[in-house]
Amino acid sequence: MTVPTERELLLDALLTDHGAAGPYEAFRRLRETRPVLVTRSGVLVLSRYDDCAAALRDRSLGKADESLGFGLSEIPEELQRRAMHRFRRTMLFRNPPDHHRLRRLVADVFTPRHIDELRSRVITQIHHLLNVMEEQVFVDIITDLALPLPVNVIGELLGVPMADRAVAAPLVRALLASLEPGANVEALTAACEAEDHLATYFADLLAVKRARPADDLLSRLAVAHGDDVLDDNECVGTAILLFAAGFETTTNLIGNGVAALLAHPDQMRQLRARPELASNAVEELLRYDSPVQTNGRTVLEPTRLAGVDLHPGQVVLTLLGAANRDPDRFCDPDRLDITRTGVPPLSFGAGIHFCLGAPLARLEGSILFPLLVARFPGLGLVEQPRWRTGLSFRGLSSLKVATG
């Protein structure tokens, strides 16, 4: 049998448009053939659950500019300096103690207890969208449900005016494309332009909140900025990050989850019959087709990981989608089973950079999925789902269905 080359493994697993099939067959081959892969440029690529979990929790690893493109593409120095220069001032790209300072300002808003207090508002939003869907014969789950629900929920929490939310969302997606493995010059240039637009918008909005504070999260940031807790770029970058984190992952969770349930009607029927499985179903849908497929770290001090000696500046790429299908951790991992319990998926990461918005995404999913399948027992595809390109954020651009 011919052993795949390093280049073939990486291109197949990371940089190929896998569409509906997902990258999971390529991940399986990588996990079985080269589970600990060091590229010629020194990037350590991990695909087993335990290795990925250990990397995400290792305090010898952290965030640095080398993480742009995960070291898999050449980025001109000038563009590297400009790319996400505000976004990189957020907790997503900072190490302690700055990470703790930035996260502490907003962390209490995203605790499970506080998020549960939003339940009634989330339910109201969901019922409104489902009522609108019920009036239609055909809908697109993405544009009619998966995108507007989390955008409006996080928009309300932050204090972003309703009329501005749909305009800001595509700019966020252009910005986040820069987080893809192997992001090229074109994607990074577009990300810079998107960040400039978003920065101008949120700087103006924060100025309004500073002058007239309201009961929302952006007003809290505005006041913190005024007390010199945040500098200009940190304040604006954090506003962008919170808006992005509030909808991108949840949109993909909803879209990928509905697509998975439609492809497994037995699981949809089981959820309809047993709505109490909703929270469990969300965890399984997160595992089965993760909204976030990769996570990167940079080595900050010499360490040893997965049997490899690492030195400062090296990049470690964890393949979350591969880890979530690791047969050493999940029995029959390619099977969707909403009754599955045990090991939690790594879809929201781990360690100090665990996704701040995870409780909100879980709340929205656990309420939406049982209501959707109960309200629309005849839900069915009218055309094949269309997947967005990219790997770090796996999601659909279109999921057209008949409502009954």
Backbone torsions as a table, in degrees:
resi	resn	phi	psi	omega
1	MET	NA	135.6	179.0
2	THR	-76.6	128.0	179.0
3	VAL	-84.2	126.9	-179.6
4	PRO	-61.4	144.8	175.9
5	THR	-75.9	164.8	177.2
6	GLU	-55.6	-45.5	-177.8
7	ARG	-62.8	-42.7	179.9
8	GLU	-63.0	-42.3	179.7
9	LEU	-62.6	-46.3	-177.2
10	LEU	-68.8	-45.3	179.9
11	LEU	-61.9	-40.5	-179.2
12	ASP	-68.0	-44.6	-174.1
13	ALA	-80.1	-31.7	-170.1
14	LEU	-110.7	-42.8	-164.5
15	LEU	-110.4	9.9	179.1
16	THR	-99.7	142.8	175.9
17	ASP	-79.2	105.1	-174.9
18	HIS	-89.8	-12.5	176.7
19	GLY	56.5	-139.6	-173.3
20	ALA	-62.1	-32.7	-177.3
21	ALA	-69.7	-21.0	-177.6
22	GLY	72.5	176.2	-178.6
23	PRO	-88.0	12.5	-164.7
24	TYR	-71.9	-32.6	175.6
25	GLU	-68.4	-41.2	176.8
26	ALA	-64.9	-39.5	176.5
27	PHE	-61.7	-41.6	179.6
28	ARG	-59.6	-46.4	179.8
29	ARG	-62.2	-41.0	178.9
30	LEU	-65.4	-43.9	-178.3
31	ARG	-64.4	-38.3	-177.9
32	GLU	-79.3	-31.1	-173.5
33	THR	-96.6	-46.0	-178.7
34	ARG	-138.8	68.8	-176.5
35	PRO	-64.4	-24.5	175.7
36	VAL	-123.3	98.5	-171.8
37	LEU	-114.9	122.9	174.2
38	VAL	-106.5	117.0	-177.9
39	THR	-75.2	170.1	-179.8
40	ARG	-62.8	-26.4	178.8
41	SER	-87.6	1.4	175.4
42	GLY	95.0	3.4	178.4
43	VAL	-74.5	130.0	176.2
44	LEU	-94.1	119.2	-178.2
45	VAL	-108.8	121.7	-176.7
46	LEU	-115.7	139.9	-176.8
47	SER	-132.9	-1.8	176.4
48	ARG	-94.5	148.6	-175.5
49	TYR	-57.0	-53.8	-174.3
50	ASP	-62.9	-39.2	178.8
51	ASP	-65.1	-44.1	-179.6
52	CYS	-64.7	-44.9	-179.9
53	ALA	-61.8	-41.3	179.7
54	ALA	-64.6	-41.1	-179.7
55	ALA	-64.3	-42.6	-177.4
56	LEU	-68.0	-23.5	-178.6
57	ARG	-99.9	-7.2	-174.6
58	ASP	-74.7	118.5	-178.7
59	ARG	-73.8	-7.9	173.8
60	SER	-78.1	-13.1	177.5
61	LEU	-107.3	152.3	179.6
62	GLY	-161.1	-147.8	-176.3
63	LYS	-115.4	141.4	177.1
64	ALA	-160.5	169.2	-177.2
65	ASP	-62.4	-24.5	-179.8
66	GLU	-61.0	-18.7	-177.7
67	SER	-71.2	-16.0	177.2
68	LEU	-61.2	124.4	-178.3
69	GLY	71.1	3.0	179.6
70	PHE	56.4	23.7	178.7
71	GLY	71.5	11.5	-176.9
72	LEU	-97.9	-1.2	177.5
73	SER	-144.7	152.8	178.9
74	GLU	-81.8	126.3	-179.7
75	ILE	-119.4	121.1	178.2
76	PRO	-53.5	142.1	-174.4
77	GLU	-58.6	-40.9	-179.5
78	GLU	-63.1	-42.4	179.3
79	LEU	-69.0	-36.1	179.1
80	GLN	-63.4	-37.2	178.2
81	ARG	-67.8	-38.0	-175.5
82	ARG	-79.8	-34.2	-172.2
83	ALA	-60.2	121.9	174.2
84	MET	53.3	37.9	-174.3
85	HIS	-68.1	-20.9	172.2
86	ARG	-88.1	-45.0	-178.9
87	PHE	-58.7	-33.9	-179.5
88	ARG	-75.6	-3.3	174.5
89	ARG	-92.3	7.9	-179.2
90	THR	-94.7	171.9	179.8
91	MET	-59.8	-24.7	-178.6
92	LEU	-61.4	-29.8	-175.7
93	PHE	-117.2	11.9	-175.8
94	ARG	-112.6	153.3	178.3
95	ASN	-106.7	162.8	175.8
96	PRO	-58.9	145.9	5.4
97	PRO	-87.1	-12.2	-178.2
98	ASP	-60.2	-38.0	-179.7
99	HIS	-58.6	-46.5	-178.6
100	HIS	-64.4	-41.3	179.9
101	ARG	-60.5	-44.6	-176.8
102	LEU	-72.8	-39.9	-177.9
103	ARG	-71.6	-35.7	-176.8
104	ARG	-60.7	-30.2	-177.7
105	LEU	-62.6	-29.7	-173.1
106	VAL	-124.9	-7.2	-171.0
107	ALA	-59.8	-36.6	-175.5
108	ASP	-66.4	-24.1	178.8
109	VAL	-70.0	-24.0	-175.3
110	PHE	-107.5	16.2	174.5
111	THR	-70.4	152.2	179.2
112	PRO	-53.4	-38.4	-178.8
113	ARG	-65.2	-45.5	-179.4
114	HIS	-68.8	-39.4	179.0
115	ILE	-62.4	-37.7	179.9
116	ASP	-63.5	-25.9	176.6
117	GLU	-68.5	-16.6	177.4
118	LEU	-85.8	-3.7	-172.5
119	ARG	-51.9	-46.6	-176.4
120	SER	-63.4	-38.2	178.7
121	ARG	-68.6	-38.7	177.6
122	VAL	-64.8	-43.4	179.0
123	ILE	-60.5	-42.6	178.4
124	THR	-60.8	-44.9	178.5
125	GLN	-60.7	-44.0	-177.9
126	ILE	-64.8	-46.4	-179.5
127	HIS	-62.2	-37.4	177.7
128	HIS	-61.8	-47.0	-178.5
129	LEU	-67.2	-38.9	178.5
130	LEU	-68.4	-34.9	176.1
131	ASN	-62.5	-42.1	177.5
132	VAL	-64.8	-42.2	178.0
133	MET	-59.7	-38.6	-175.4
134	GLU	-64.0	-21.8	179.4
135	GLU	-84.0	-5.6	-176.6
136	GLN	-110.9	149.9	174.5
137	VAL	-82.1	-40.9	179.2
138	PHE	-125.3	140.0	176.6
139	VAL	-138.7	162.0	171.4
140	ASP	-106.3	113.4	-176.4
141	ILE	-55.7	-34.1	-177.0
142	ILE	-71.1	-57.1	-174.5
143	THR	-76.2	-26.0	-176.2
144	ASP	-97.3	-11.0	-175.2
145	LEU	-144.9	-58.1	-170.9
146	ALA	-66.5	-31.3	178.1
147	LEU	-88.0	-51.2	-176.1
148	PRO	-65.1	-32.8	-179.0
149	LEU	-60.0	-61.6	-177.4
150	PRO	-68.6	-30.6	177.4
151	VAL	-62.1	-43.3	-179.9
152	ASN	-72.7	-35.1	178.7
153	VAL	-65.6	-50.0	-179.4
154	ILE	-71.2	-33.1	177.2
155	GLY	-60.6	-42.5	178.5
156	GLU	-67.6	-41.2	-179.7
157	LEU	-63.8	-39.6	-178.8
158	LEU	-80.0	-32.7	-174.0
159	GLY	96.4	29.2	175.2
160	VAL	-85.0	123.8	-179.1
161	PRO	-55.5	142.7	-177.2
162	MET	-51.8	-43.9	-174.8
163	ALA	-65.6	-20.0	-175.6
164	ASP	-94.1	-15.5	-170.4
165	ARG	-65.9	-43.4	-178.1
166	ALA	-69.0	-25.2	178.9
167	VAL	-76.9	-39.4	-176.9
168	ALA	-73.8	-30.4	-174.0
169	ALA	-58.3	-48.8	179.9
170	PRO	-66.1	-28.5	176.0
171	LEU	-66.3	-39.0	176.7
172	VAL	-60.2	-43.8	-178.9
173	ARG	-64.7	-37.1	176.1
174	ALA	-64.5	-38.9	178.4
175	LEU	-65.8	-44.7	-176.3
176	LEU	-69.5	-19.2	177.3
177	ALA	-61.2	-22.0	178.9
178	SER	-71.0	-11.5	179.3
179	LEU	-89.9	1.9	180.0
180	GLU	-73.0	143.7	172.8
181	PRO	-58.9	132.2	178.7
182	GLY	74.0	19.6	179.2
183	ALA	-52.1	131.2	-174.6
184	ASN	-95.6	179.3	-176.8
185	VAL	-60.9	-40.3	-179.0
186	GLU	-62.5	-45.9	-179.6
187	ALA	-65.2	-40.1	-179.6
188	LEU	-69.8	-35.3	176.9
189	THR	-64.3	-44.5	177.5
190	ALA	-62.9	-37.0	178.3
191	ALA	-64.7	-39.1	177.7
192	CYS	-61.9	-44.1	180.0
193	GLU	-64.7	-41.6	179.1
194	ALA	-64.1	-41.5	179.9
195	GLU	-64.1	-38.6	178.3
196	ASP	-60.1	-44.6	178.8
197	HIS	-63.5	-46.1	-179.4
198	LEU	-65.0	-39.4	-179.3
199	ALA	-64.3	-41.9	178.0
200	THR	-62.5	-44.7	-179.0
201	TYR	-62.5	-51.4	-175.6
202	PHE	-71.3	-30.3	175.0
203	ALA	-62.4	-43.0	178.0
204	ASP	-65.5	-42.9	-179.1
205	LEU	-66.3	-40.0	178.6
206	LEU	-65.0	-34.7	176.6
207	ALA	-63.5	-38.7	176.6
208	VAL	-64.5	-44.7	-179.6
209	LYS	-64.5	-34.9	-179.7
210	ARG	-66.6	-38.0	-179.9
211	ALA	-76.4	-35.8	-178.3
212	ARG	-135.6	78.1	-177.5
213	PRO	-59.6	144.1	176.3
214	ALA	-124.8	-178.2	179.3
215	ASP	-88.7	69.8	179.1
216	ASP	-149.7	170.0	-172.5
217	LEU	-72.5	-33.4	178.0
218	LEU	-65.9	-33.8	175.9
219	SER	-63.8	-37.9	176.8
220	ARG	-62.1	-44.9	177.9
221	LEU	-61.5	-42.9	-178.2
222	ALA	-60.2	-42.8	179.7
223	VAL	-68.9	-39.2	178.1
224	ALA	-61.9	-40.0	176.9
225	HIS	-60.8	-41.2	-179.6
226	GLY	-64.6	-27.5	178.0
227	ASP	-89.4	10.7	179.0
228	ASP	65.3	21.8	173.3
229	VAL	-74.8	-35.0	178.7
230	LEU	-120.7	141.6	170.7
231	ASP	-86.7	177.6	-174.1
232	ASP	-55.9	-51.2	-176.8
233	ASN	-67.2	-36.2	177.8
234	GLU	-65.5	-40.2	-178.5
235	CYS	-65.8	-50.1	-179.8
236	VAL	-66.4	-43.8	-179.6
237	GLY	-61.7	-40.0	178.9
238	THR	-65.9	-38.2	176.4
239	ALA	-60.9	-44.6	178.5
240	ILE	-62.9	-45.9	-178.0
241	LEU	-60.2	-45.7	-177.4
242	LEU	-64.0	-40.6	177.5
243	PHE	-64.7	-44.3	-179.5
244	ALA	-64.6	-47.1	-177.7
245	ALA	-65.9	-24.8	-177.5
246	GLY	-76.1	-18.2	-178.0
247	PHE	-129.1	-32.2	-171.0
248	GLU	-61.6	-50.8	-179.6
249	THR	-65.2	-40.3	-178.4
250	THR	-68.5	-38.5	175.6
251	THR	-58.3	-44.3	179.6
252	ASN	-69.6	-37.2	175.9
253	LEU	-59.1	-46.9	-178.2
254	ILE	-66.5	-49.1	-178.5
255	GLY	-63.0	-50.6	179.2
256	ASN	-62.5	-37.4	-178.7
257	GLY	-67.2	-44.2	178.2
258	VAL	-64.9	-41.0	178.3
259	ALA	-61.0	-41.1	179.7
260	ALA	-66.6	-40.9	179.4
261	LEU	-67.0	-38.8	177.3
262	LEU	-64.7	-33.5	178.8
263	ALA	-79.1	-12.9	179.8
264	HIS	-130.8	74.8	-175.2
265	PRO	-59.2	-26.8	176.9
266	ASP	-64.1	-36.5	178.3
267	GLN	-72.7	-34.2	176.2
268	MET	-66.0	-42.2	178.1
269	ARG	-63.9	-39.4	-179.8
270	GLN	-65.0	-40.4	178.3
271	LEU	-66.6	-37.0	178.3
272	ARG	-65.0	-39.5	-178.8
273	ALA	-77.4	-26.9	-176.0
274	ARG	-131.2	72.5	-177.8
275	PRO	-61.4	-17.2	177.9
276	GLU	-66.7	-11.7	176.6
277	LEU	-82.1	4.4	-170.5
278	ALA	-55.4	-50.4	-178.4
279	SER	-63.7	-40.2	177.7
280	ASN	-64.4	-39.9	179.5
281	ALA	-62.6	-39.2	178.7
282	VAL	-60.1	-44.6	179.7
283	GLU	-61.7	-40.7	-179.3
284	GLU	-70.0	-38.4	177.9
285	LEU	-67.5	-36.2	174.5
286	LEU	-62.3	-41.2	179.7
287	ARG	-69.7	-45.7	-170.4
288	TYR	-65.6	-41.6	-179.1
289	ASP	-144.7	80.3	-169.0
290	SER	-61.7	133.7	175.9
291	PRO	-63.5	-30.0	176.3
292	VAL	-118.5	124.5	-171.7
293	GLN	-104.7	-20.3	-176.9
294	THR	-136.7	158.4	175.5
295	ASN	-152.1	135.6	-175.0
296	GLY	-117.6	152.5	174.9
297	ARG	-138.6	159.2	173.8
298	THR	-117.7	139.0	179.4
299	VAL	-70.8	124.6	-179.3
300	LEU	-97.9	-29.1	178.2
301	GLU	-148.4	154.9	-176.5
302	PRO	-53.4	135.7	179.9
303	THR	-156.3	174.2	176.8
304	ARG	-127.4	129.1	-176.0
305	LEU	-141.2	131.2	179.6
306	ALA	52.4	35.1	177.9
307	GLY	81.4	7.0	-176.9
308	VAL	-114.4	130.0	174.1
309	ASP	-78.5	126.9	-176.0
310	LEU	-117.6	148.9	179.2
311	HIS	-124.5	156.9	-176.3
312	PRO	-53.1	137.5	-179.9
313	GLY	98.9	-20.5	176.7
314	GLN	-67.8	149.1	179.6
315	VAL	-102.4	137.5	175.5
316	VAL	-115.1	122.9	179.9
317	LEU	-109.6	116.2	177.5
318	THR	-98.4	129.6	179.9
319	LEU	-96.2	93.8	-174.5
320	LEU	-64.3	-38.7	179.5
321	GLY	-63.3	-34.6	176.3
322	ALA	-71.9	-42.5	179.3
323	ALA	-60.6	-37.5	-178.9
324	ASN	-72.1	-9.5	175.8
325	ARG	-115.1	19.9	-178.3
326	ASP	-73.1	117.2	-177.8
327	PRO	-66.8	-16.7	176.4
328	ASP	-73.1	-15.0	-179.6
329	ARG	-117.3	-24.7	-176.5
330	PHE	-130.1	120.9	178.6
331	CYS	-67.8	131.6	180.0
332	ASP	48.5	62.3	-167.6
333	PRO	-67.2	-20.0	-179.3
334	ASP	-86.5	3.5	178.9
335	ARG	-100.1	133.3	174.6
336	LEU	-82.1	125.3	-178.0
337	ASP	-145.2	102.0	-174.8
338	ILE	-73.4	-3.8	174.1
339	THR	-95.5	-1.0	-177.7
340	ARG	-61.4	138.0	175.3
341	THR	-132.3	171.0	176.1
342	GLY	120.9	-124.6	-173.5
343	VAL	-65.6	128.8	178.3
344	PRO	-73.5	145.5	176.3
345	PRO	-69.0	161.4	179.2
346	LEU	-96.7	17.9	-173.0
347	SER	-58.9	-30.9	178.8
348	PHE	-99.5	11.9	-179.2
349	GLY	83.0	-159.9	-179.9
350	ALA	-165.1	166.8	178.9
351	GLY	78.9	-159.6	-172.8
352	ILE	-69.1	-19.1	179.2
353	HIS	-98.0	17.1	175.0
354	PHE	-52.2	136.4	-172.4
355	CYS	-54.2	121.4	-179.5
356	LEU	-62.3	-34.0	-176.1
357	GLY	-87.4	7.1	-177.3
358	ALA	-56.4	-46.1	179.5
359	PRO	-60.7	-36.2	179.7
360	LEU	-69.4	-42.1	177.6
361	ALA	-61.9	-43.2	180.0
362	ARG	-64.8	-41.0	178.7
363	LEU	-61.1	-49.0	-178.2
364	GLU	-61.8	-43.2	179.9
365	GLY	-66.1	-42.1	-176.0
366	SER	-68.5	-27.0	176.1
367	ILE	-82.3	-43.0	-172.5
368	LEU	-68.9	-50.3	-169.7
369	PHE	-58.0	-49.4	179.4
370	PRO	-66.6	-35.0	177.6
371	LEU	-65.7	-40.9	-179.2
372	LEU	-63.7	-49.7	-176.1
373	VAL	-70.9	-26.7	177.3
374	ALA	-75.5	-40.7	-177.2
375	ARG	-72.4	-30.8	-174.6
376	PHE	-127.0	73.3	-178.3
377	PRO	-65.7	-20.4	-180.0
378	GLY	-98.5	15.5	-178.6
379	LEU	-55.4	130.9	-179.4
380	GLY	-156.5	152.6	180.0
381	LEU	-66.3	143.7	171.9
382	VAL	-112.9	-14.0	171.2
383	GLU	-157.9	163.3	-177.3
384	GLN	-63.8	139.5	177.6
385	PRO	-58.6	145.1	176.8
386	ARG	-109.8	123.6	-174.8
387	TRP	-98.1	141.6	173.4
388	ARG	-72.0	150.5	176.6
389	THR	-76.6	159.8	-179.2
390	GLY	110.2	163.6	-177.4
391	LEU	-121.7	-42.0	-175.8
392	SER	-53.7	-45.7	175.9
393	PHE	-112.6	108.8	-178.5
394	ARG	-98.1	121.4	-179.5
395	GLY	-164.3	174.4	-176.2
396	LEU	-100.0	146.1	169.8
397	SER	-92.0	-22.7	-180.0
398	SER	-155.8	137.2	175.3
399	LEU	-142.6	85.7	-173.8
400	LYS	-87.2	130.1	-176.0
401	VAL	-135.8	157.8	168.2
402	ALA	-93.1	139.8	-174.0
403	THR	-83.6	-10.6	-178.6
404	GLY	-177.1	NA	NA
